[in-house]
Amino acid sequence: MDEKQEIQSLRRELEQANYEYYVLDNPSMSDYDFDHKLRRLEELEAKYPELVTPDSPTQRVGGKVADGFAEVHHRVPLESLQDVFSFEELADFGQRVQDALTGGVEYDVEPKVDGLSVALEYENGLFVRGATRGDGQVGEDVTENLKTIPSIPLRLPEALPSLIVRGEVFMPKKSFEQLNADRELRGEALFANPRNAAAGSLRQLDPKIAASRKLDIRVFNVQWAEGKTFTTHTETLEYLQEQRFKVIPHYTCHSIQEAAERIAALGDGREEFPFDIDGAVVKVNNLADRTTLGSTAKFPRWAAAYKYPPEQKESVVEDIVVQVGRTGVLTPKAVIKAVRLAGTTVTNATLHNQDFITEKDIRIGDTVLVQKAGEIIPEIVSVIKDKRPEGTVPYHLPDHCPVCGAPVARDEDGAHIRCTGAECPAQRLRHIVHFASRDAMDIEGLGPAVVESLVGAGLVKGPGDLYSLTADQVEPLERMGKKSAENLMAAIEKSKSAGLGRLLFAFGIRQVGQKAGKVLAGRFGTLDALMNAGEEALTAVPDIGGITAKSLLDWFANDQSRHLIEALRQAGVSFDSTEAPVGDKLAGKTFVLTGALPTMDRKEAAALIEAQGGKVSGSVSKKTSYVVAGEAAGSKLQKANDLGIPVLTEEELLALLGQE
């Protein structure tokens, strides 16, 4: 076959493999073969760019970052559903339906996925546009991000002139857990739940980020089908399945009583779904009956969403245990007498933090009311104090880490209590990942997965151990090999000369971020000089206040910190500053940079400003001293003009710095 025929053949093979893997959950092609064939297709399409089509497997993840999302006016409104909160209300819904129709009524029952509703539009069998629900009438165009979801077909077997389907995008539970674990290692804010994570992922302006979040979809409705007619909702779902969509689980019921039984069963088995559910949907199955029933101003009369009520039961707090997370946060957990809630046996309940315990006055031995609503972690709602036994005492979190024994400290701006140990085993992964990160020691190739392999193999217990690794030790690890191991060794060696500013940030000292590390390095010059500085000398440094100074002094006084410093010293890591000494020409001045400057980028301009004691902010306010504007400056320039803030060119900034 010639290369053009090979392109078509590869596309068919890869489309089939995607369908088997992501929709049928029954792959027949190995990951290696898939990647190999995809690489070959990319090479051929690069050679014949005129043959690239929108539905090619290579086009799932685009390269362009969007400026924003365009509005989409839905051809068919994406209606919301009327909620019912009890089986009595469900029976009332069934009665209203029965009163409006003649003869028996058949219902379809489906789990209500807790995600984001979207409309997928196909023209002549090709996926052309996808949009969020928005207000039901107008949504946002998120086509490029939806293309990254492998279970959404880009081409359909039957090429109808026009087809619009509705589905719910969600983040699978396992993907959510992994995403938050990775974010925790990198010190990033955690997502509250899978729905928030899915929403944030689908609205990323960069499709590559959306692709990395491993979203999925379940399609549950035909909104519009030109050239195709259906009699029942069940028929539409069966058709969608034939068109290779991943369809919502659905059950046909012949009465509202049978529908109620199915809803109860879905609730009991909710843990088996890969997605969170926040209820169940019951719909009239016959499409002609739906037309007869119609809609109110807000909801269709032919469907209702049953919301599972939070289930509460009494239990007894048998113990309170404290876990130390990867970021050092001490998290208390109540061990309770086993109780059955929302289809699962519950033996633990979250206590969040000390403030939560104190507010509810939760004690070991208390009888408590425990709740599990939907997919959330079981929690204690209240203490039944008239059942409290004698001799109970208020509970307080320990003042030393239960894992390493280091002192704990409460966040200045929150309720979390953290271990301060520089080598705490519970924080091992987090410490090493942060130490190696781009803004810290910048050890290329040492991401979370490699760190986990190193720790799992017992090769490293802390950042200091990195510098005693050998290529022979690293080469056998997963995702490694001879070349990768050699590259990693070179990156670790290079990091020895990263400089004091990066090292201070890499230590992960509370209140000492990237900027503070640079400022301290520029002022003191060496790590030893900084370690010998007292509070007065520290607070004399611009941007270093009493809280940061105390955090530094406490960290340097900790035995674990001193052990780490000595290990790095022995390894030959430089403790000298590479930062220029901090001047004070711009002390007390705040700058905002916007637009493209003629001879340097904004990062370079910021470094010059900070080297003279100035601050660089990301937003314009009344406290802004100057805005430095380049070509194509946007809203920040407009706001500066509105507030009367002086605007500088690059040339004027350099003059202010004395570098003209």
ROMAR-650510 format. One line per 2 residues: their letters; for each residue x, y, z of C-alpha. Coordinates in nm, 2 decimals. Each point is the difference from the previous one (the first is absolute). Last residue first. Layout:
BEGIN
a = X:Y:Z; ... .
! end
This chain:
BEGIN
eq = 1.98:5.40:3.02; 0.09:-0.22:0.29 .
gl = -0.08:0.23:0.29; -0.30:-0.20:0.11 .
la = -0.23:0.28:-0.07; 0.16:0.05:-0.34 .
ll = -0.05:-0.37:-0.07; -0.37:0.04:0.09 .
ee = -0.03:0.30:-0.23; 0.15:-0.20:-0.29 .
et = -0.24:-0.29:0.06; -0.29:0.25:-0.01 .
lv = -0.15:0.12:0.32; -0.37:0.07:0.10 .
pi = -0.07:0.21:0.30; -0.32:-0.10:0.19 .
gl = -0.30:0.23:-0.06; -0.25:-0.27:0.11 .
dn = -0.18:-0.01:-0.34; 0.34:0.01:-0.18 .
ak = 0.13:-0.29:0.20; -0.33:-0.19:-0.06 .
ql = 0.05:0.04:-0.38; 0.36:-0.12:0.02 .
ks = -0.11:-0.30:0.20; -0.28:-0.07:-0.25 .
ga = 0.25:-0.08:-0.28; 0.35:0.10:-0.11 .
ae = 0.05:-0.10:-0.37; 0.36:0.14:-0.01 .
ga = 0.16:0.08:0.34; -0.13:0.16:0.32 .
vv = 0.18:0.04:0.33; -0.26:0.10:0.26 .
ys = 0.13:0.20:0.29; -0.07:0.06:0.38 .
tk = -0.28:-0.26:0.04; -0.18:0.05:0.34 .
ks = -0.32:0.12:-0.17; -0.02:-0.33:-0.18 .
vs = 0.14:-0.17:-0.31; 0.05:-0.38:0.00 .
gs = 0.29:-0.24:-0.03; 0.24:0.18:0.24 .
vk = 0.37:0.06:-0.02; 0.17:0.15:0.31 .
gg = 0.30:0.23:0.00; 0.32:-0.05:0.20 .
qa = 0.25:0.07:-0.28; 0.05:-0.36:-0.10 .
ei = -0.38:-0.04:0.00; -0.03:0.25:-0.28 .
la = 0.27:-0.16:-0.21; -0.14:-0.35:0.06 .
aa = -0.35:0.12:-0.10; 0.14:0.14:-0.33 .
ek = 0.16:-0.34:-0.08; -0.32:-0.18:0.07 .
rd = -0.20:0.25:-0.21; 0.21:-0.08:-0.31 .
mt = 0.27:0.22:-0.12; 0.08:0.23:-0.30 .
pl = -0.33:0.16:-0.12; -0.24:-0.08:0.29 .
ag = -0.30:-0.21:-0.08; -0.32:0.09:0.19 .
tl = -0.04:0.06:0.38; 0.22:0.03:0.30 .
vf = -0.13:0.13:0.34; 0.24:0.17:0.24 .
tk = -0.01:0.07:0.37; 0.25:0.24:0.16 .
ga = 0.11:-0.02:0.37; 0.36:-0.04:-0.09 .
lk = 0.07:0.09:-0.36; 0.35:0.13:0.03 .
dg = 0.07:-0.24:0.29; 0.25:-0.25:-0.13 .
vp = 0.01:-0.37:0.06; 0.33:-0.17:-0.07 .
ae = -0.01:-0.20:-0.32; -0.12:-0.35:0.05 .
ts = 0.23:-0.30:-0.05; 0.02:-0.05:0.38 .
df = 0.23:-0.25:0.15; -0.11:-0.32:0.18 .
sv = 0.12:-0.22:-0.29; -0.09:-0.37:0.02 .
ga = 0.32:-0.20:0.05; -0.15:-0.32:0.13 .
qr = 0.14:0.06:0.35; -0.17:0.34:0.01 .
la = -0.33:-0.16:-0.11; 0.02:-0.26:0.28 .
ei = 0.09:0.27:0.25; -0.30:0.21:-0.11 .
lh = -0.23:-0.30:0.03; 0.12:-0.08:0.35 .
rs = -0.04:0.36:0.11; -0.35:0.00:-0.12 .
qd = -0.08:-0.32:0.18; 0.15:0.14:0.32 .
na = -0.23:0.31:-0.02; 0.16:0.33:0.09 .
fw = 0.02:0.10:-0.37; -0.37:-0.05:-0.04 .
dl = -0.09:0.20:0.32; 0.22:0.29:-0.11 .
ls = -0.15:0.01:-0.35; -0.36:-0.02:0.12 .
ka = 0.07:0.27:0.26; 0.14:0.23:-0.28 .
ti = -0.30:-0.07:-0.22; -0.24:0.09:0.28 .
gg = 0.20:0.31:0.09; 0.01:0.15:-0.35 .
id = 0.23:-0.06:-0.29; -0.12:0.21:-0.30 .
pv = 0.32:0.23:0.01; 0.27:-0.14:0.23 .
at = 0.02:0.17:0.34; -0.23:-0.28:0.13 .
la = 0.28:-0.25:-0.04; 0.27:0.20:0.18 .
ee = -0.23:0.07:0.29; -0.10:-0.37:0.02 .
ga = 0.35:-0.13:0.02; 0.23:-0.09:-0.29 .
nm = 0.24:-0.29:0.05; -0.19:-0.23:-0.23 .
la = 0.00:0.27:-0.27; 0.37:0.04:0.02 .
dl = 0.04:-0.38:-0.02; -0.23:-0.01:-0.31 .
tg = 0.21:0.25:-0.18; -0.05:0.34:-0.16 .
fr = -0.21:0.16:0.27; -0.20:0.27:-0.19 .
ga = -0.02:-0.16:-0.34; -0.08:-0.34:0.14 .
lv = -0.27:0.14:0.22; -0.16:0.18:-0.29 .
kg = 0.02:-0.30:-0.23; -0.15:-0.23:0.26 .
ak = -0.27:0.25:0.08; -0.10:0.01:-0.37 .
qg = -0.02:-0.38:-0.03; -0.20:-0.05:0.32 .
vq = 0.10:0.01:0.36; -0.32:0.01:0.21 .
ri = 0.05:-0.36:0.12; 0.34:-0.14:-0.09 .
gf = -0.02:-0.23:-0.30; 0.37:-0.06:-0.02 .
af = -0.01:0.04:-0.38; -0.08:0.38:0.05 .
ll = 0.32:0.04:0.20; 0.19:-0.21:-0.26 .
rg = -0.13:0.22:-0.29; 0.13:0.31:0.16 .
lg = 0.32:-0.16:0.12; 0.13:-0.11:-0.34 .
as = -0.09:-0.26:-0.26; 0.36:-0.12:0.00 .
ks = -0.07:-0.35:0.14; -0.29:-0.02:-0.25 .
ke = 0.24:-0.09:-0.28; 0.09:-0.33:0.17 .
ia = -0.37:-0.09:0.04; -0.06:0.08:-0.37 .
am = 0.30:-0.21:-0.11; -0.12:-0.29:0.21 .
ln = -0.35:0.03:-0.15; 0.15:0.00:-0.35 .
ea = 0.20:-0.31:0.07; -0.30:-0.18:0.14 .
sk = -0.21:0.10:-0.30; 0.27:-0.13:-0.24 .
kg = 0.04:-0.34:0.18; -0.37:-0.07:0.06 .
mr = -0.27:0.15:0.21; -0.38:0.00:0.00 .
el = 0.00:-0.28:0.26; 0.33:-0.02:0.19 .
pe = 0.29:-0.22:-0.13; 0.21:0.31:-0.11 .
vq = -0.01:0.18:0.34; 0.25:-0.20:0.20 .
da = 0.25:-0.03:-0.29; -0.03:0.37:-0.06 .
tl = 0.12:0.07:0.35; -0.18:0.18:0.28 .
sy = 0.20:0.17:0.28; -0.12:0.35:-0.09 .
ld = -0.37:-0.09:0.02; 0.05:-0.12:0.36 .
gp = 0.00:0.36:0.12; -0.36:0.06:-0.12 .
gk = -0.13:-0.27:0.24; -0.06:-0.37:0.04 .
vl = 0.16:-0.11:-0.33; 0.09:-0.34:-0.15 .
ga = -0.27:-0.20:0.19; -0.15:-0.13:-0.33 .
gv = -0.33:0.16:0.08; 0.18:0.33:0.07 .
ls = 0.17:-0.01:-0.34; -0.32:-0.11:-0.18 .
ev = -0.21:0.27:0.17; 0.26:0.26:-0.10 .
va = -0.02:-0.12:-0.36; -0.38:0.04:0.00 .
pg = 0.00:0.34:0.17; 0.25:0.16:-0.24 .
lg = 0.38:-0.03:0.00; 0.07:0.04:-0.37 .
ei = 0.15:0.34:0.02; 0.14:0.09:0.34 .
dm = -0.10:0.37:0.03; 0.14:0.06:0.36 .
ad = -0.31:0.21:0.09; -0.21:0.17:-0.27 .
rs = 0.00:-0.31:-0.23; -0.07:-0.25:0.28 .
af = 0.27:-0.22:0.15; -0.04:0.11:0.36 .
hv = -0.38:0.00:-0.04; 0.00:-0.36:-0.12 .
ih = 0.23:-0.10:0.28; -0.20:0.17:0.28 .
rl = -0.33:-0.13:-0.13; 0.12:-0.36:-0.03 .
rq = 0.15:0.00:0.35; -0.28:0.18:0.17 .
ap = -0.11:-0.30:0.22; 0.37:-0.09:0.05 .
ce = 0.06:0.34:0.17; 0.34:0.13:-0.13 .
ag = -0.04:0.38:0.03; -0.23:-0.04:0.30 .
tc = -0.24:0.29:0.05; -0.31:-0.22:0.03 .
ri = -0.31:0.20:-0.08; -0.32:0.12:0.17 .
ha = -0.27:0.13:-0.24; -0.26:0.25:0.10 .
gd = 0.11:0.29:-0.22; 0.20:0.31:-0.05 .
ed = 0.29:-0.04:0.24; 0.00:-0.37:-0.05 .
ra = 0.04:-0.18:0.33; 0.33:-0.15:0.10 .
vp = 0.12:-0.35:0.09; 0.32:-0.09:0.18 .
ag = 0.20:-0.29:-0.15; -0.08:-0.35:0.14 .
cv = 0.04:-0.18:-0.33; -0.34:-0.17:-0.06 .
pc = -0.23:0.12:0.29; 0.12:0.36:-0.07 .
hd = 0.03:0.19:0.32; -0.26:0.23:0.17 .
pl = -0.26:-0.28:-0.02; -0.36:0.09:-0.11 .
hy = -0.24:0.08:0.29; -0.30:-0.20:0.12 .
pv = -0.22:0.12:0.28; -0.03:-0.26:0.28 .
tg = -0.24:-0.28:0.07; -0.03:-0.13:0.36 .
ep = -0.37:-0.06:0.01; -0.18:-0.14:-0.31 .
rk = -0.16:0.24:-0.26; -0.36:-0.12:-0.09 .
dk = -0.16:0.34:0.09; 0.27:0.16:-0.22 .
iv = -0.12:-0.15:-0.33; 0.29:0.15:-0.19 .
sv = -0.07:0.14:-0.35; 0.04:-0.04:-0.37 .
ie = 0.31:-0.22:0.00; 0.12:-0.07:-0.35 .
pi = 0.01:-0.28:-0.26; 0.20:0.09:-0.31 .
ie = -0.23:0.13:-0.27; -0.14:-0.22:-0.28 .
ga = -0.37:0.07:0.06; -0.06:0.13:0.36 .
kq = 0.17:-0.20:0.27; -0.10:0.11:0.35 .
vl = 0.10:-0.10:0.35; -0.19:0.10:0.31 .
vt = 0.23:-0.05:0.30; 0.02:-0.19:0.33 .
dg = 0.31:0.12:0.17; 0.27:-0.24:0.14 .
ir = 0.29:0.20:-0.14; -0.10:0.36:-0.01 .
id = -0.16:0.24:-0.25; -0.06:0.35:0.14 .
ke = -0.18:0.11:-0.32; 0.19:0.32:-0.03 .
ti = 0.32:-0.15:0.15; 0.01:-0.29:-0.24 .
fd = -0.06:0.22:-0.31; 0.26:0.25:0.12 .
qn = 0.25:-0.28:0.05; -0.03:-0.12:-0.36 .
hl = -0.21:-0.19:-0.25; -0.16:-0.26:0.23 .
ta = -0.05:-0.25:-0.27; -0.20:-0.32:0.08 .
nt = 0.11:-0.36:0.02; -0.17:-0.33:0.03 .
vt = -0.27:0.03:-0.27; -0.15:-0.30:-0.17 .
tg = -0.13:0.10:-0.35; -0.34:0.04:-0.17 .
al = -0.07:0.36:0.11; 0.09:-0.08:0.36 .
rv = 0.04:-0.33:0.20; 0.17:0.05:0.34 .
ak = 0.32:-0.13:0.15; 0.10:0.15:0.33 .
iv = 0.20:0.31:-0.07; 0.37:0.08:-0.05 .
ak = 0.00:0.38:-0.02; 0.27:0.16:-0.23 .
pt = 0.23:0.29:0.08; 0.21:0.15:-0.28 .
lv = 0.34:0.13:0.08; 0.12:0.19:-0.31 .
gt = 0.36:-0.08:-0.10; -0.04:0.05:-0.37 .
rg = -0.01:-0.37:-0.07; -0.25:-0.05:0.27 .
vq = 0.05:-0.09:0.37; -0.28:-0.21:0.15 .
vv = -0.14:0.04:0.34; -0.22:-0.26:0.17 .
id = -0.31:0.07:0.21; -0.14:-0.31:0.17 .
ev = -0.33:-0.19:0.07; -0.23:0.28:-0.10 .
vs = -0.35:-0.16:0.02; -0.26:-0.02:-0.27 .
ek = -0.34:0.15:-0.07; -0.14:0.01:-0.36 .
qe = -0.05:0.26:-0.27; -0.08:-0.05:-0.37 .
pp = 0.01:0.31:-0.22; -0.30:-0.01:-0.23 .
yk = 0.05:-0.14:-0.35; -0.12:0.25:-0.25 .
ya = -0.25:-0.13:-0.26; 0.02:0.20:-0.32 .
aa = -0.33:0.02:-0.19; -0.12:-0.05:-0.36 .
wr = -0.30:0.04:-0.22; -0.12:0.34:0.11 .
pf = 0.31:0.16:-0.14; 0.13:0.28:0.22 .
ka = 0.01:0.38:0.04; -0.27:0.17:-0.20 .
ts = -0.20:-0.32:0.03; 0.06:-0.28:-0.26 .
gl = -0.20:-0.23:-0.23; -0.21:-0.29:0.12 .
tt = -0.13:-0.09:-0.35; 0.35:0.04:-0.15 .
rd = 0.14:-0.23:0.27; -0.28:-0.26:-0.08 .
al = 0.12:0.00:-0.36; 0.35:-0.07:0.12 .
nn = -0.10:-0.31:0.20; 0.25:-0.06:0.28 .
vk = -0.13:0.24:0.27; 0.31:0.09:0.19 .
vv = 0.14:-0.07:0.35; 0.33:0.14:0.09 .
ag = 0.21:-0.12:0.30; 0.19:0.20:0.26 .
di = 0.33:0.17:0.06; 0.22:-0.25:-0.16 .
df = 0.38:-0.02:0.01; 0.17:-0.19:-0.29 .
pf = 0.17:-0.34:-0.04; -0.33:-0.16:0.12 .
ee = 0.02:-0.28:0.25; -0.03:0.23:0.30 .
rg = -0.35:0.09:-0.11; -0.14:-0.35:0.07 .
dg = -0.24:0.09:0.28; -0.11:0.32:-0.18 .
la = -0.05:-0.19:-0.33; -0.21:-0.26:0.19 .
ai = -0.22:0.28:0.15; -0.05:0.15:-0.35 .
re = -0.09:-0.34:-0.14; -0.27:-0.05:0.27 .
aa = -0.14:0.35:-0.06; -0.02:-0.08:-0.38 .
eq = -0.19:-0.32:0.08; -0.25:0.21:0.20 .
is = -0.02:0.25:-0.29; -0.10:-0.28:-0.22 .
hc = 0.13:-0.20:-0.30; 0.37:0.06:0.06 .
ty = 0.28:0.01:-0.26; 0.35:0.03:0.13 .
hp = 0.29:0.22:-0.11; 0.38:0.01:0.04 .
iv = 0.11:0.32:-0.18; 0.14:-0.05:-0.35 .
kf = 0.36:0.01:-0.11; -0.05:0.09:-0.37 .
rq = 0.10:-0.24:-0.27; -0.28:0.08:-0.25 .
eq = -0.16:-0.33:0.09; -0.01:0.12:0.36 .
ly = -0.17:0.32:-0.11; -0.27:-0.21:-0.18 .
el = -0.06:-0.20:0.32; -0.04:0.32:0.19 .
te = -0.25:0.14:-0.26; -0.20:-0.32:0.01 .
th = -0.02:0.01:0.38; -0.14:0.36:-0.04 .
tt = -0.29:-0.14:-0.20; -0.15:0.03:-0.34 .
ft = 0.30:0.12:-0.20; 0.05:0.18:-0.33 .
kg = 0.32:0.06:-0.20; 0.08:0.24:-0.29 .
ea = 0.08:0.30:0.22; 0.05:-0.10:0.36 .
wq = -0.02:0.26:0.28; 0.04:-0.01:0.37 .
vn = 0.07:-0.37:0.03; 0.06:-0.07:0.37 .
fv = 0.22:-0.18:0.26; 0.36:0.00:-0.11 .
ri = 0.25:-0.10:0.27; 0.33:0.19:0.00 .
dl = 0.37:-0.04:0.10; 0.28:0.23:0.12 .
kr = 0.36:-0.10:0.02; 0.14:0.32:0.15 .
sa = 0.30:0.01:-0.23; -0.22:0.07:-0.30 .
ai = -0.14:0.31:0.16; 0.35:0.13:0.06 .
kp = 0.09:-0.07:-0.37; -0.32:0.18:-0.10 .
dl = 0.14:0.33:0.13; -0.28:0.25:0.08 .
qr = -0.11:-0.23:0.29; -0.38:0.01:0.04 .
ls = -0.05:-0.38:-0.02; 0.27:-0.05:0.27 .
ga = -0.15:0.24:0.25; -0.34:-0.15:-0.04 .
aa = 0.13:-0.36:0.03; 0.20:0.09:0.32 .
nr = -0.31:0.17:0.15; -0.20:-0.31:-0.08 .
pn = 0.26:-0.24:0.14; 0.00:0.17:0.34 .
af = 0.18:0.27:0.20; 0.29:0.04:-0.24 .
la = 0.33:0.03:0.18; 0.22:0.31:0.00 .
eg = 0.35:-0.06:-0.13; 0.30:-0.11:0.21 .
rl = 0.14:-0.21:-0.28; -0.05:-0.32:0.20 .
er = -0.35:0.11:0.08; -0.08:0.06:-0.37 .
da = 0.12:-0.35:-0.08; -0.22:-0.15:0.27 .
nl = -0.29:0.22:-0.11; 0.03:-0.12:-0.36 .
qe = 0.04:-0.36:0.11; -0.32:0.01:0.21 .
fs = -0.19:0.17:-0.28; 0.11:-0.25:-0.26 .
kk = -0.11:-0.29:0.22; -0.34:0.17:0.06 .
pm = -0.06:0.06:-0.37; -0.01:0.36:-0.10 .
fv = -0.34:0.09:-0.16; -0.16:0.12:-0.32 .
eg = -0.37:-0.05:-0.02; -0.17:-0.05:-0.33 .
rv = -0.23:0.15:-0.26; -0.02:-0.09:-0.36 .
il = -0.04:0.22:-0.31; -0.01:-0.17:-0.34 .
sp = -0.01:0.17:-0.35; 0.03:-0.14:-0.35 .
la = 0.02:-0.35:0.14; 0.33:-0.18:-0.08 .
ep = -0.05:-0.34:0.15; 0.33:-0.16:0.13 .
lr = 0.07:0.32:0.20; 0.33:0.20:-0.02 .
lp = 0.17:0.19:0.29; -0.13:-0.25:0.25 .
is = 0.00:0.13:0.36; 0.15:-0.28:0.22 .
pi = 0.36:0.14:-0.05; -0.08:0.33:0.17 .
tk = 0.25:0.24:-0.16; -0.25:0.11:-0.26 .
ln = -0.21:0.14:0.28; 0.28:0.25:0.08 .
et = 0.01:0.12:-0.36; -0.38:0.03:-0.02 .
vd = -0.04:0.21:0.31; -0.24:0.26:-0.15 .
eg = -0.18:0.16:0.30; -0.38:-0.02:0.07 .
vq = -0.31:0.19:-0.09; -0.36:-0.12:0.04 .
gd = 0.04:-0.25:0.29; 0.16:0.26:0.23 .
gr = 0.35:-0.13:-0.09; -0.04:-0.36:-0.13 .
ta = 0.36:-0.02:-0.12; 0.07:-0.03:-0.37 .
gr = 0.14:-0.24:-0.26; 0.04:0.06:-0.37 .
vf = 0.08:-0.17:-0.33; 0.01:-0.37:0.07 .
lg = -0.04:-0.16:-0.34; -0.28:-0.23:-0.11 .
ne = -0.14:0.23:-0.26; -0.02:0.27:0.26 .
ye = 0.04:-0.09:0.36; -0.06:0.22:0.31 .
la = 0.08:-0.10:0.36; -0.20:0.17:0.27 .
vs = 0.15:0.01:0.35; -0.11:-0.05:0.36 .
lg = 0.27:0.02:0.27; 0.04:-0.27:0.27 .
dv = -0.19:-0.17:0.27; -0.15:-0.29:-0.21 .
kp = -0.37:-0.05:0.06; -0.04:-0.38:-0.01 .
ev = -0.27:-0.10:-0.26; -0.36:-0.11:0.02 .
dy = -0.22:-0.03:-0.32; -0.37:-0.01:0.06 .
ev = -0.29:-0.17:-0.17; -0.36:0.13:0.04 .
gg = -0.31:-0.20:-0.03; -0.31:0.13:-0.17 .
tl = -0.12:0.36:-0.05; 0.22:0.29:0.09 .
ad = -0.03:0.32:0.20; -0.12:-0.18:0.32 .
qv = 0.28:-0.26:-0.03; 0.27:0.28:-0.01 .
rq = -0.15:0.18:0.30; -0.02:-0.33:0.19 .
gf = 0.36:-0.08:-0.08; 0.12:0.34:0.13 .
da = -0.21:-0.06:0.32; 0.17:-0.34:0.04 .
le = 0.34:0.17:-0.03; -0.11:0.25:0.27 .
ef = -0.09:-0.30:0.23; 0.33:-0.17:-0.09 .
sf = 0.18:0.30:0.14; 0.21:0.30:-0.11 .
vd = -0.13:0.08:-0.35; 0.19:0.24:-0.22 .
ql = -0.14:0.15:-0.32; 0.24:-0.04:-0.28 .
se = 0.22:0.25:-0.19; -0.05:0.07:-0.37 .
lp = 0.28:0.00:-0.26; -0.18:0.21:-0.26 .
vr = 0.00:-0.13:-0.36; 0.21:0.20:-0.25 .
hh = 0.22:0.11:0.29; 0.14:0.35:-0.04 .
ve = 0.38:-0.04:0.03; 0.21:0.28:0.15 .
af = 0.38:0.00:-0.08; 0.25:-0.12:0.26 .
gd = 0.32:0.20:0.08; 0.34:0.07:-0.13 .
av = 0.05:-0.36:-0.11; 0.33:-0.18:0.03 .
kg = 0.10:-0.17:-0.33; 0.15:-0.35:-0.03 .
gv = -0.30:-0.21:-0.04; -0.05:-0.33:0.18 .
rq = -0.25:-0.23:-0.18; 0.14:0.09:-0.34 .
tp = 0.24:-0.30:-0.04; -0.30:-0.24:0.01 .
sd = -0.12:0.16:-0.33; -0.35:0.14:0.02 .
pt = 0.10:0.35:-0.10; 0.18:-0.13:-0.32 .
vl = 0.37:0.02:-0.09; 0.05:-0.09:-0.37 .
ep = 0.13:0.34:-0.11; 0.27:-0.04:0.27 .
yk = 0.16:-0.29:-0.20; 0.35:-0.04:0.16 .
ae = -0.12:0.11:0.34; -0.30:-0.23:-0.04 .
le = 0.24:-0.29:-0.07; 0.21:0.07:0.31 .
el = -0.31:0.04:0.22; -0.14:-0.33:-0.13 .
rr = 0.33:-0.18:0.08; 0.00:0.15:0.36 .
lk = -0.37:-0.12:0.04; 0.10:-0.35:-0.12 .
hd = 0.29:-0.02:0.25; -0.22:0.14:0.28 .
fd = -0.27:-0.26:-0.07; 0.24:-0.28:-0.03 .
yd = 0.17:0.08:0.33; -0.34:0.05:0.18 .
sm = -0.10:-0.36:-0.12; -0.29:-0.04:-0.24 .
sp = -0.30:-0.22:0.08; -0.15:0.23:0.27 .
nd = -0.33:-0.10:0.17; -0.12:0.30:0.20 .
lv = -0.28:0.03:-0.26; 0.01:0.38:-0.02 .
yy = 0.36:0.11:0.08; 0.20:-0.30:-0.11 .
ey = -0.21:-0.16:-0.27; -0.09:0.34:-0.15 .
na = 0.35:0.13:0.01; 0.13:-0.32:-0.17 .
qe = -0.27:0.03:-0.27; 0.10:0.36:-0.06 .
le = 0.37:-0.10:-0.01; -0.05:-0.27:-0.25 .
rr = -0.22:0.21:-0.23; 0.24:0.29:0.02 .
ls = 0.30:-0.23:-0.08; -0.18:-0.14:-0.31 .
qi = -0.08:0.35:-0.13; 0.36:0.12:0.05 .
eq = 0.13:-0.32:-0.16; -0.20:0.07:-0.31 .
ke = 0.18:0.33:-0.04; 0.33:-0.17:0.07 .
dm = -0.04:-0.26:-0.28; -0.12:-0.35:0.07 .
! end
